[in-house]
């Protein structure tokens, strides 16, 4: 089963950019955690939740570079300078 998973991963990575591929692979532990809770009925601990949140925050920061915060600040500065 591991060989098939790695084979599919390698084949599919040819069609995806390096950045998107790295982001998808960084979510491997998140998907593993979710599926272990759903399929194996493992107990979801606070450490697991915090780990998933840290991974999601890292992905959001790396993808957006927090540009959505900067845009609001620039709009604010423009309106203040006009007044």
HTML snippet that shows the backbone in 3Dmol.js (N, CA, C, O; Angstrom):
<script src="https://3Dmol.org/build/3Dmol-min.js"></script>
<div id="view" style="width:600px;height:400px;position:relative"></div>
<script>
const pdb = `
ATOM      1  N   UNK A   1       0.826  -1.204   0.000  1.00  0.00           N
ATOM      2  CA  UNK A   1       0.000   0.000   0.000  1.00  0.00           C
ATOM      3  C   UNK A   1       0.866   1.262   0.000  1.00  0.00           C
ATOM      4  O   UNK A   1       0.503   2.266  -0.614  1.00  0.00           O
ATOM      5  N   UNK A   2       2.002   1.210   0.684  1.00  0.00           N
ATOM      6  CA  UNK A   2       2.888   2.379   0.699  1.00  0.00           C
ATOM      7  C   UNK A   2       3.492   2.616  -0.674  1.00  0.00           C
ATOM      8  O   UNK A   2       3.633   3.762  -1.100  1.00  0.00           O
ATOM      9  N   UNK A   3       3.848   1.550  -1.368  1.00  0.00           N
ATOM     10  CA  UNK A   3       4.431   1.679  -2.703  1.00  0.00           C
ATOM     11  C   UNK A   3       3.437   2.318  -3.657  1.00  0.00           C
ATOM     12  O   UNK A   3       3.807   3.184  -4.450  1.00  0.00           O
ATOM     13  N   UNK A   4       2.196   1.905  -3.589  1.00  0.00           N
ATOM     14  CA  UNK A   4       1.165   2.468  -4.466  1.00  0.00           C
ATOM     15  C   UNK A   4       0.968   3.955  -4.154  1.00  0.00           C
ATOM     16  O   UNK A   4       0.839   4.772  -5.065  1.00  0.00           O
ATOM     17  N   UNK A   5       0.946   4.298  -2.875  1.00  0.00           N
ATOM     18  CA  UNK A   5       0.759   5.700  -2.491  1.00  0.00           C
ATOM     19  C   UNK A   5       1.913   6.567  -2.992  1.00  0.00           C
ATOM     20  O   UNK A   5       1.681   7.649  -3.533  1.00  0.00           O
ATOM     21  N   UNK A   6       3.149   6.106  -2.819  1.00  0.00           N
ATOM     22  CA  UNK A   6       4.293   6.882  -3.294  1.00  0.00           C
ATOM     23  C   UNK A   6       4.334   6.954  -4.813  1.00  0.00           C
ATOM     24  O   UNK A   6       4.737   7.975  -5.368  1.00  0.00           O
ATOM     25  N   UNK A   7       3.925   5.888  -5.494  1.00  0.00           N
ATOM     26  CA  UNK A   7       3.882   5.896  -6.946  1.00  0.00           C
ATOM     27  C   UNK A   7       2.865   6.925  -7.444  1.00  0.00           C
ATOM     28  O   UNK A   7       3.165   7.712  -8.342  1.00  0.00           O
ATOM     29  N   UNK A   8       1.670   6.918  -6.864  1.00  0.00           N
ATOM     30  CA  UNK A   8       0.646   7.893  -7.248  1.00  0.00           C
ATOM     31  C   UNK A   8       1.095   9.321  -6.933  1.00  0.00           C
ATOM     32  O   UNK A   8       0.843  10.243  -7.708  1.00  0.00           O
ATOM     33  N   UNK A   9       1.752   9.493  -5.802  1.00  0.00           N
ATOM     34  CA  UNK A   9       2.249  10.822  -5.430  1.00  0.00           C
ATOM     35  C   UNK A   9       3.257  11.321  -6.455  1.00  0.00           C
ATOM     36  O   UNK A   9       3.180  12.475  -6.877  1.00  0.00           O
ATOM     37  N   UNK A  10       4.186  10.492  -6.858  1.00  0.00           N
ATOM     38  CA  UNK A  10       5.213  10.877  -7.816  1.00  0.00           C
ATOM     39  C   UNK A  10       4.609  11.167  -9.184  1.00  0.00           C
ATOM     40  O   UNK A  10       4.994  12.136  -9.839  1.00  0.00           O
ATOM     41  N   UNK A  11       3.684  10.352  -9.611  1.00  0.00           N
ATOM     42  CA  UNK A  11       3.045  10.549 -10.916  1.00  0.00           C
ATOM     43  C   UNK A  11       2.250  11.851 -10.927  1.00  0.00           C
ATOM     44  O   UNK A  11       2.302  12.599 -11.904  1.00  0.00           O
ATOM     45  N   UNK A  12       1.523  12.128  -9.861  1.00  0.00           N
ATOM     46  CA  UNK A  12       0.688  13.331  -9.810  1.00  0.00           C
ATOM     47  C   UNK A  12       1.504  14.604  -9.633  1.00  0.00           C
ATOM     48  O   UNK A  12       1.063  15.675 -10.049  1.00  0.00           O
ATOM     49  N   UNK A  13       2.675  14.512  -9.030  1.00  0.00           N
ATOM     50  CA  UNK A  13       3.494  15.697  -8.818  1.00  0.00           C
ATOM     51  C   UNK A  13       4.035  16.277 -10.120  1.00  0.00           C
ATOM     52  O   UNK A  13       4.444  17.438 -10.160  1.00  0.00           O
ATOM     53  N   UNK A  14       4.040  15.493 -11.163  1.00  0.00           N
ATOM     54  CA  UNK A  14       4.515  15.995 -12.449  1.00  0.00           C
ATOM     55  C   UNK A  14       3.616  17.107 -12.981  1.00  0.00           C
ATOM     56  O   UNK A  14       4.082  17.981 -13.712  1.00  0.00           O
ATOM     57  N   UNK A  15       2.350  17.082 -12.628  1.00  0.00           N
ATOM     58  CA  UNK A  15       1.378  18.034 -13.161  1.00  0.00           C
ATOM     59  C   UNK A  15       1.144  19.236 -12.252  1.00  0.00           C
ATOM     60  O   UNK A  15       0.353  20.118 -12.587  1.00  0.00           O
ATOM     61  N   UNK A  16       1.819  19.281 -11.112  1.00  0.00           N
ATOM     62  CA  UNK A  16       1.590  20.340 -10.126  1.00  0.00           C
ATOM     63  C   UNK A  16       2.904  21.082  -9.886  1.00  0.00           C
ATOM     64  O   UNK A  16       3.980  20.487  -9.951  1.00  0.00           O
ATOM     65  N   UNK A  17       2.812  22.378  -9.611  1.00  0.00           N
ATOM     66  CA  UNK A  17       4.022  23.156  -9.344  1.00  0.00           C
ATOM     67  C   UNK A  17       4.676  22.705  -8.035  1.00  0.00           C
ATOM     68  O   UNK A  17       4.049  22.046  -7.206  1.00  0.00           O
ATOM     69  N   UNK A  18       5.932  23.071  -7.871  1.00  0.00           N
ATOM     70  CA  UNK A  18       6.678  22.658  -6.682  1.00  0.00           C
ATOM     71  C   UNK A  18       6.065  23.238  -5.407  1.00  0.00           C
ATOM     72  O   UNK A  18       6.010  22.569  -4.375  1.00  0.00           O
ATOM     73  N   UNK A  19       5.615  24.464  -5.490  1.00  0.00           N
ATOM     74  CA  UNK A  19       5.042  25.119  -4.313  1.00  0.00           C
ATOM     75  C   UNK A  19       3.762  24.424  -3.872  1.00  0.00           C
ATOM     76  O   UNK A  19       3.590  24.112  -2.694  1.00  0.00           O
ATOM     77  N   UNK A  20       2.879  24.187  -4.811  1.00  0.00           N
ATOM     78  CA  UNK A  20       1.616  23.518  -4.473  1.00  0.00           C
ATOM     79  C   UNK A  20       1.866  22.100  -3.984  1.00  0.00           C
ATOM     80  O   UNK A  20       1.185  21.621  -3.076  1.00  0.00           O
ATOM     81  N   UNK A  21       2.829  21.440  -4.577  1.00  0.00           N
ATOM     82  CA  UNK A  21       3.170  20.087  -4.148  1.00  0.00           C
ATOM     83  C   UNK A  21       3.678  20.076  -2.708  1.00  0.00           C
ATOM     84  O   UNK A  21       3.308  19.196  -1.931  1.00  0.00           O
ATOM     85  N   UNK A  22       4.519  21.040  -2.347  1.00  0.00           N
ATOM     86  CA  UNK A  22       5.036  21.121  -0.978  1.00  0.00           C
ATOM     87  C   UNK A  22       3.919  21.408   0.018  1.00  0.00           C
ATOM     88  O   UNK A  22       3.917  20.871   1.126  1.00  0.00           O
ATOM     89  N   UNK A  23       2.978  22.248  -0.373  1.00  0.00           N
ATOM     90  CA  UNK A  23       1.863  22.561   0.521  1.00  0.00           C
ATOM     91  C   UNK A  23       0.979  21.336   0.733  1.00  0.00           C
ATOM     92  O   UNK A  23       0.562  21.051   1.855  1.00  0.00           O
ATOM     93  N   UNK A  24       0.701  20.627  -0.331  1.00  0.00           N
ATOM     94  CA  UNK A  24      -0.113  19.412  -0.210  1.00  0.00           C
ATOM     95  C   UNK A  24       0.582  18.388   0.672  1.00  0.00           C
ATOM     96  O   UNK A  24      -0.058  17.748   1.506  1.00  0.00           O
ATOM     97  N   UNK A  25       1.887  18.228   0.493  1.00  0.00           N
ATOM     98  CA  UNK A  25       2.628  17.257   1.300  1.00  0.00           C
ATOM     99  C   UNK A  25       2.726  17.689   2.760  1.00  0.00           C
ATOM    100  O   UNK A  25       2.810  16.837   3.644  1.00  0.00           O
ATOM    101  N   UNK A  26       2.716  18.988   3.031  1.00  0.00           N
ATOM    102  CA  UNK A  26       2.755  19.430   4.425  1.00  0.00           C
ATOM    103  C   UNK A  26       1.437  19.135   5.143  1.00  0.00           C
ATOM    104  O   UNK A  26       1.388  19.093   6.372  1.00  0.00           O
ATOM    105  N   UNK A  27       0.391  18.935   4.379  1.00  0.00           N
ATOM    106  CA  UNK A  27      -0.906  18.587   4.973  1.00  0.00           C
ATOM    107  C   UNK A  27      -1.063  17.088   5.229  1.00  0.00           C
ATOM    108  O   UNK A  27      -2.113  16.645   5.694  1.00  0.00           O
ATOM    109  N   UNK A  28      -0.040  16.318   4.933  1.00  0.00           N
ATOM    110  CA  UNK A  28      -0.107  14.857   5.103  1.00  0.00           C
ATOM    111  C   UNK A  28      -0.425  14.480   6.550  1.00  0.00           C
ATOM    112  O   UNK A  28      -1.249  13.598   6.792  1.00  0.00           O
ATOM    113  N   UNK A  29       0.213  15.129   7.497  1.00  0.00           N
ATOM    114  CA  UNK A  29      -0.041  14.795   8.901  1.00  0.00           C
ATOM    115  C   UNK A  29      -1.440  15.215   9.342  1.00  0.00           C
ATOM    116  O   UNK A  29      -2.051  14.557  10.185  1.00  0.00           O
ATOM    117  N   UNK A  30      -1.944  16.303   8.777  1.00  0.00           N
ATOM    118  CA  UNK A  30      -3.304  16.743   9.107  1.00  0.00           C
ATOM    119  C   UNK A  30      -4.319  15.711   8.609  1.00  0.00           C
ATOM    120  O   UNK A  30      -5.222  15.308   9.342  1.00  0.00           O
ATOM    121  N   UNK A  31      -4.154  15.291   7.349  1.00  0.00           N
ATOM    122  CA  UNK A  31      -5.055  14.271   6.813  1.00  0.00           C
ATOM    123  C   UNK A  31      -4.927  12.958   7.582  1.00  0.00           C
ATOM    124  O   UNK A  31      -5.925  12.279   7.827  1.00  0.00           O
ATOM    125  N   UNK A  32      -3.710  12.604   7.957  1.00  0.00           N
ATOM    126  CA  UNK A  32      -3.501  11.387   8.747  1.00  0.00           C
ATOM    127  C   UNK A  32      -4.213  11.443  10.083  1.00  0.00           C
ATOM    128  O   UNK A  32      -4.801  10.457  10.527  1.00  0.00           O
ATOM    129  N   UNK A  33      -4.157  12.595  10.716  1.00  0.00           N
ATOM    130  CA  UNK A  33      -4.834  12.772  11.999  1.00  0.00           C
ATOM    131  C   UNK A  33      -6.345  12.667  11.836  1.00  0.00           C
ATOM    132  O   UNK A  33      -7.015  11.963  12.591  1.00  0.00           O
ATOM    133  N   UNK A  34      -6.869  13.371  10.847  1.00  0.00           N
ATOM    134  CA  UNK A  34      -8.322  13.357  10.623  1.00  0.00           C
ATOM    135  C   UNK A  34      -8.812  11.947  10.305  1.00  0.00           C
ATOM    136  O   UNK A  34      -9.817  11.493  10.851  1.00  0.00           O
ATOM    137  N   UNK A  35      -8.096  11.264   9.422  1.00  0.00           N
ATOM    138  CA  UNK A  35      -8.519   9.913   9.052  1.00  0.00           C
ATOM    139  C   UNK A  35      -8.354   8.918  10.200  1.00  0.00           C
ATOM    140  O   UNK A  35      -9.147   7.984  10.317  1.00  0.00           O
ATOM    141  N   UNK A  36      -7.344   9.100  11.045  1.00  0.00           N
ATOM    142  CA  UNK A  36      -7.187   8.189  12.183  1.00  0.00           C
ATOM    143  C   UNK A  36      -8.333   8.367  13.180  1.00  0.00           C
ATOM    144  O   UNK A  36      -8.762   7.404  13.814  1.00  0.00           O
ATOM    145  N   UNK A  37      -8.818   9.579  13.315  1.00  0.00           N
ATOM    146  CA  UNK A  37      -9.953   9.813  14.201  1.00  0.00           C
ATOM    147  C   UNK A  37     -11.225   9.226  13.599  1.00  0.00           C
ATOM    148  O   UNK A  37     -12.021   8.607  14.305  1.00  0.00           O
ATOM    149  N   UNK A  38     -11.418   9.419  12.286  1.00  0.00           N
ATOM    150  CA  UNK A  38     -12.641   8.936  11.634  1.00  0.00           C
ATOM    151  C   UNK A  38     -12.650   7.419  11.492  1.00  0.00           C
ATOM    152  O   UNK A  38     -13.624   6.759  11.854  1.00  0.00           O
ATOM    153  N   UNK A  39     -11.558   6.870  10.962  1.00  0.00           N
ATOM    154  CA  UNK A  39     -11.551   5.432  10.640  1.00  0.00           C
ATOM    155  C   UNK A  39     -11.216   4.564  11.849  1.00  0.00           C
ATOM    156  O   UNK A  39     -11.886   3.564  12.103  1.00  0.00           O
ATOM    157  N   UNK A  40     -10.180   4.946  12.593  1.00  0.00           N
ATOM    158  CA  UNK A  40      -9.708   4.111  13.697  1.00  0.00           C
ATOM    159  C   UNK A  40     -10.276   4.517  15.050  1.00  0.00           C
ATOM    160  O   UNK A  40      -9.994   3.879  16.065  1.00  0.00           O
ATOM    161  N   UNK A  41     -11.077   5.580  15.065  1.00  0.00           N
ATOM    162  CA  UNK A  41     -11.713   6.071  16.287  1.00  0.00           C
ATOM    163  C   UNK A  41     -10.686   6.412  17.372  1.00  0.00           C
ATOM    164  O   UNK A  41     -10.905   6.151  18.555  1.00  0.00           O
ATOM    165  N   UNK A  42      -9.563   6.999  16.946  1.00  0.00           N
ATOM    166  CA  UNK A  42      -8.566   7.430  17.913  1.00  0.00           C
ATOM    167  C   UNK A  42      -9.060   8.684  18.623  1.00  0.00           C
ATOM    168  O   UNK A  42      -9.911   9.416  18.117  1.00  0.00           O
ATOM    169  N   UNK A  43      -8.509   8.908  19.797  1.00  0.00           N
ATOM    170  CA  UNK A  43      -8.905  10.068  20.588  1.00  0.00           C
ATOM    171  C   UNK A  43      -8.150  11.295  20.069  1.00  0.00           C
ATOM    172  O   UNK A  43      -6.929  11.264  19.916  1.00  0.00           O
ATOM    173  N   UNK A  44      -8.881  12.361  19.805  1.00  0.00           N
ATOM    174  CA  UNK A  44      -8.298  13.609  19.335  1.00  0.00           C
ATOM    175  C   UNK A  44      -7.841  14.412  20.551  1.00  0.00           C
ATOM    176  O   UNK A  44      -8.658  14.836  21.368  1.00  0.00           O
ATOM    177  N   UNK A  45      -6.529  14.615  20.662  1.00  0.00           N
ATOM    178  CA  UNK A  45      -5.992  15.339  21.813  1.00  0.00           C
ATOM    179  C   UNK A  45      -5.778  16.806  21.466  1.00  0.00           C
ATOM    180  O   UNK A  45      -5.783  17.185  20.294  1.00  0.00           O
ATOM    181  N   UNK A  46      -5.592  17.611  22.476  1.00  0.00           N
ATOM    182  CA  UNK A  46      -5.356  19.036  22.270  1.00  0.00           C
ATOM    183  C   UNK A  46      -4.039  19.256  21.534  1.00  0.00           C
ATOM    184  O   UNK A  46      -3.909  20.216  20.775  1.00  0.00           O
ATOM    185  N   UNK A  47      -3.075  18.387  21.748  1.00  0.00           N
ATOM    186  CA  UNK A  47      -1.793  18.484  21.038  1.00  0.00           C
ATOM    187  C   UNK A  47      -1.990  18.281  19.537  1.00  0.00           C
ATOM    188  O   UNK A  47      -1.360  18.970  18.735  1.00  0.00           O
ATOM    189  N   UNK A  48      -2.850  17.350  19.154  1.00  0.00           N
ATOM    190  CA  UNK A  48      -3.143  17.121  17.738  1.00  0.00           C
ATOM    191  C   UNK A  48      -3.829  18.338  17.118  1.00  0.00           C
ATOM    192  O   UNK A  48      -3.496  18.743  16.004  1.00  0.00           O
ATOM    193  N   UNK A  49      -4.775  18.911  17.833  1.00  0.00           N
ATOM    194  CA  UNK A  49      -5.506  20.077  17.337  1.00  0.00           C
ATOM    195  C   UNK A  49      -4.554  21.259  17.166  1.00  0.00           C
ATOM    196  O   UNK A  49      -4.600  21.953  16.151  1.00  0.00           O
ATOM    197  N   UNK A  50      -3.701  21.487  18.150  1.00  0.00           N
ATOM    198  CA  UNK A  50      -2.737  22.586  18.065  1.00  0.00           C
ATOM    199  C   UNK A  50      -1.788  22.368  16.897  1.00  0.00           C
ATOM    200  O   UNK A  50      -1.473  23.314  16.175  1.00  0.00           O
ATOM    201  N   UNK A  51      -1.332  21.145  16.702  1.00  0.00           N
ATOM    202  CA  UNK A  51      -0.453  20.837  15.574  1.00  0.00           C
ATOM    203  C   UNK A  51      -1.111  21.126  14.237  1.00  0.00           C
ATOM    204  O   UNK A  51      -0.484  21.695  13.343  1.00  0.00           O
ATOM    205  N   UNK A  52      -2.365  20.739  14.097  1.00  0.00           N
ATOM    206  CA  UNK A  52      -3.101  21.008  12.853  1.00  0.00           C
ATOM    207  C   UNK A  52      -3.280  22.500  12.631  1.00  0.00           C
ATOM    208  O   UNK A  52      -3.145  22.984  11.507  1.00  0.00           O
ATOM    209  N   UNK A  53      -3.581  23.227  13.696  1.00  0.00           N
ATOM    210  CA  UNK A  53      -3.745  24.676  13.573  1.00  0.00           C
ATOM    211  C   UNK A  53      -2.441  25.367  13.189  1.00  0.00           C
ATOM    212  O   UNK A  53      -2.445  26.307  12.395  1.00  0.00           O
ATOM    213  N   UNK A  54      -1.330  24.903  13.748  1.00  0.00           N
ATOM    214  CA  UNK A  54      -0.029  25.489  13.408  1.00  0.00           C
ATOM    215  C   UNK A  54       0.283  25.258  11.931  1.00  0.00           C
ATOM    216  O   UNK A  54       0.781  26.154  11.250  1.00  0.00           O
ATOM    217  N   UNK A  55      -0.013  24.053  11.439  1.00  0.00           N
ATOM    218  CA  UNK A  55       0.234  23.753  10.031  1.00  0.00           C
ATOM    219  C   UNK A  55      -0.641  24.619   9.135  1.00  0.00           C
ATOM    220  O   UNK A  55      -0.159  25.160   8.139  1.00  0.00           O
ATOM    221  N   UNK A  56      -1.924  24.760   9.475  1.00  0.00           N
ATOM    222  CA  UNK A  56      -2.813  25.606   8.671  1.00  0.00           C
ATOM    223  C   UNK A  56      -2.366  27.065   8.688  1.00  0.00           C
ATOM    224  O   UNK A  56      -2.390  27.734   7.655  1.00  0.00           O
ATOM    225  N   UNK A  57      -1.959  27.559   9.853  1.00  0.00           N
ATOM    226  CA  UNK A  57      -1.477  28.951   9.933  1.00  0.00           C
ATOM    227  C   UNK A  57      -0.223  29.138   9.093  1.00  0.00           C
ATOM    228  O   UNK A  57      -0.077  30.151   8.410  1.00  0.00           O
ATOM    229  N   UNK A  58       0.679  28.170   9.137  1.00  0.00           N
ATOM    230  CA  UNK A  58       1.907  28.264   8.339  1.00  0.00           C
ATOM    231  C   UNK A  58       1.591  28.295   6.851  1.00  0.00           C
ATOM    232  O   UNK A  58       2.228  29.031   6.097  1.00  0.00           O
ATOM    233  N   UNK A  59       0.625  27.512   6.427  1.00  0.00           N
ATOM    234  CA  UNK A  59       0.242  27.498   5.007  1.00  0.00           C
ATOM    235  C   UNK A  59      -0.387  28.831   4.615  1.00  0.00           C
ATOM    236  O   UNK A  59      -0.080  29.369   3.551  1.00  0.00           O
ATOM    237  N   UNK A  60      -1.255  29.362   5.452  1.00  0.00           N
ATOM    238  CA  UNK A  60      -1.894  30.644   5.148  1.00  0.00           C
ATOM    239  C   UNK A  60      -0.850  31.748   5.061  1.00  0.00           C
ATOM    240  O   UNK A  60      -0.898  32.580   4.155  1.00  0.00           O
ATOM    241  N   UNK A  61       0.087  31.759   5.993  1.00  0.00           N
ATOM    242  CA  UNK A  61       1.127  32.785   5.977  1.00  0.00           C
ATOM    243  C   UNK A  61       2.016  32.640   4.749  1.00  0.00           C
ATOM    244  O   UNK A  61       2.350  33.637   4.107  1.00  0.00           O
ATOM    245  N   UNK A  62       2.399  31.425   4.418  1.00  0.00           N
ATOM    246  CA  UNK A  62       3.297  31.235   3.274  1.00  0.00           C
ATOM    247  C   UNK A  62       2.623  31.530   1.945  1.00  0.00           C
ATOM    248  O   UNK A  62       3.276  31.988   1.008  1.00  0.00           O
ATOM    249  N   UNK A  63       1.345  31.277   1.856  1.00  0.00           N
ATOM    250  CA  UNK A  63       0.637  31.511   0.595  1.00  0.00           C
ATOM    251  C   UNK A  63       0.216  32.966   0.422  1.00  0.00           C
ATOM    252  O   UNK A  63       0.316  33.506  -0.680  1.00  0.00           O
ATOM    253  N   UNK A  64      -0.245  33.599   1.473  1.00  0.00           N
ATOM    254  CA  UNK A  64      -0.752  34.961   1.345  1.00  0.00           C
ATOM    255  C   UNK A  64       0.280  36.005   1.727  1.00  0.00           C
ATOM    256  O   UNK A  64       0.162  37.167   1.337  1.00  0.00           O
ATOM    257  N   UNK A  65       1.292  35.602   2.487  1.00  0.00           N
ATOM    258  CA  UNK A  65       2.285  36.531   3.038  1.00  0.00           C
ATOM    259  C   UNK A  65       1.587  37.664   3.788  1.00  0.00           C
ATOM    260  O   UNK A  65       2.086  38.786   3.865  1.00  0.00           O
ATOM    261  N   UNK A  66       0.425  37.336   4.333  1.00  0.00           N
ATOM    262  CA  UNK A  66      -0.419  38.252   5.102  1.00  0.00           C
ATOM    263  C   UNK A  66      -0.752  39.520   4.325  1.00  0.00           C
ATOM    264  O   UNK A  66      -0.916  40.591   4.909  1.00  0.00           O
ATOM    265  N   UNK A  67      -0.850  39.391   3.002  1.00  0.00           N
ATOM    266  CA  UNK A  67      -1.155  40.547   2.152  1.00  0.00           C
ATOM    267  C   UNK A  67      -2.541  41.109   2.424  1.00  0.00           C
ATOM    268  O   UNK A  67      -2.771  42.298   2.203  1.00  0.00           O
ATOM    269  N   UNK A  68      -3.462  40.294   2.894  1.00  0.00           N
ATOM    270  CA  UNK A  68      -4.804  40.787   3.182  1.00  0.00           C
ATOM    271  C   UNK A  68      -4.787  41.775   4.340  1.00  0.00           C
ATOM    272  O   UNK A  68      -5.670  42.629   4.426  1.00  0.00           O
ATOM    273  N   UNK A  69      -3.809  41.683   5.230  1.00  0.00           N
ATOM    274  CA  UNK A  69      -3.686  42.666   6.306  1.00  0.00           C
ATOM    275  C   UNK A  69      -3.057  43.961   5.804  1.00  0.00           C
ATOM    276  O   UNK A  69      -3.430  45.051   6.237  1.00  0.00           O
ATOM    277  N   UNK A  70      -2.116  43.836   4.903  1.00  0.00           N
ATOM    278  CA  UNK A  70      -1.421  45.001   4.372  1.00  0.00           C
ATOM    279  C   UNK A  70      -2.333  45.849   3.501  1.00  0.00           C
ATOM    280  O   UNK A  70      -2.230  47.075   3.523  1.00  0.00           O
ATOM    281  N   UNK A  71      -3.224  45.229   2.735  1.00  0.00           N
ATOM    282  CA  UNK A  71      -4.140  45.972   1.862  1.00  0.00           C
ATOM    283  C   UNK A  71      -5.048  46.882   2.678  1.00  0.00           C
ATOM    284  O   UNK A  71      -5.275  48.033   2.305  1.00  0.00           O
ATOM    285  N   UNK A  72      -5.566  46.372   3.787  1.00  0.00           N
ATOM    286  CA  UNK A  72      -6.432  47.175   4.634  1.00  0.00           C
ATOM    287  C   UNK A  72      -5.657  48.350   5.222  1.00  0.00           C
ATOM    288  O   UNK A  72      -6.187  49.456   5.326  1.00  0.00           O
ATOM    289  N   UNK A  73      -4.428  48.117   5.598  1.00  0.00           N
ATOM    290  CA  UNK A  73      -3.614  49.172   6.173  1.00  0.00           C
ATOM    291  C   UNK A  73      -3.312  50.256   5.134  1.00  0.00           C
ATOM    292  O   UNK A  73      -3.326  51.444   5.456  1.00  0.00           O
ATOM    293  N   UNK A  74      -3.040  49.849   3.886  1.00  0.00           N
ATOM    294  CA  UNK A  74      -2.772  50.813   2.823  1.00  0.00           C
ATOM    295  C   UNK A  74      -4.011  51.646   2.518  1.00  0.00           C
ATOM    296  O   UNK A  74      -3.908  52.855   2.308  1.00  0.00           O
ATOM    297  N   UNK A  75      -5.180  51.013   2.492  1.00  0.00           N
ATOM    298  CA  UNK A  75      -6.427  51.742   2.251  1.00  0.00           C
ATOM    299  C   UNK A  75      -6.655  52.769   3.350  1.00  0.00           C
ATOM    300  O   UNK A  75      -7.083  53.891   3.079  1.00  0.00           O
ATOM    301  N   UNK A  76      -6.369  52.382   4.596  1.00  0.00           N
ATOM    302  CA  UNK A  76      -6.533  53.270   5.729  1.00  0.00           C
ATOM    303  C   UNK A  76      -5.616  54.487   5.614  1.00  0.00           C
ATOM    304  O   UNK A  76      -6.029  55.617   5.876  1.00  0.00           O
ATOM    305  N   UNK A  77      -4.365  54.238   5.219  1.00  0.00           N
ATOM    306  CA  UNK A  77      -3.392  55.314   5.069  1.00  0.00           C
ATOM    307  C   UNK A  77      -3.798  56.273   3.950  1.00  0.00           C
ATOM    308  O   UNK A  77      -3.616  57.484   4.077  1.00  0.00           O
ATOM    309  N   UNK A  78      -4.347  55.739   2.855  1.00  0.00           N
ATOM    310  CA  UNK A  78      -4.782  56.579   1.761  1.00  0.00           C
ATOM    311  C   UNK A  78      -5.942  57.470   2.153  1.00  0.00           C
ATOM    312  O   UNK A  78      -5.967  58.651   1.807  1.00  0.00           O
ATOM    313  N   UNK A  79      -6.908  56.909   2.877  1.00  0.00           N
ATOM    314  CA  UNK A  79      -8.057  57.707   3.305  1.00  0.00           C
ATOM    315  C   UNK A  79      -7.649  58.760   4.321  1.00  0.00           C
ATOM    316  O   UNK A  79      -8.194  59.864   4.317  1.00  0.00           O
ATOM    317  N   UNK A  80      -6.703  58.440   5.188  1.00  0.00           N
ATOM    318  CA  UNK A  80      -6.224  59.408   6.182  1.00  0.00           C
ATOM    319  C   UNK A  80      -5.445  60.538   5.525  1.00  0.00           C
ATOM    320  O   UNK A  80      -5.532  61.687   5.958  1.00  0.00           O
ATOM    321  N   UNK A  81      -4.686  60.221   4.486  1.00  0.00           N
ATOM    322  CA  UNK A  81      -3.903  61.249   3.820  1.00  0.00           C
ATOM    323  C   UNK A  81      -4.797  62.175   2.976  1.00  0.00           C
ATOM    324  O   UNK A  81      -4.445  63.332   2.743  1.00  0.00           O
ATOM    325  N   UNK A  82      -5.930  61.675   2.527  1.00  0.00           N
ATOM    326  CA  UNK A  82      -6.862  62.493   1.745  1.00  0.00           C
ATOM    327  C   UNK A  82      -7.582  63.487   2.634  1.00  0.00           C
ATOM    328  O   UNK A  82      -7.939  64.577   2.186  1.00  0.00           O
ATOM    329  N   UNK A  83      -7.800  63.123   3.891  1.00  0.00           N
ATOM    330  CA  UNK A  83      -8.531  63.983   4.817  1.00  0.00           C
ATOM    331  C   UNK A  83      -7.601  64.994   5.365  1.00  0.00           C
ATOM    332  O   UNK A  83      -8.005  65.831   6.173  1.00  0.00           O
TER     333      UNK A  83
END
`;
const viewer = $3Dmol.createViewer("view");
viewer.addModel(pdb, "pdb");
viewer.setStyle({}, {cartoon: {color: "spectrum"}});
viewer.zoomTo();
viewer.render();
</script>
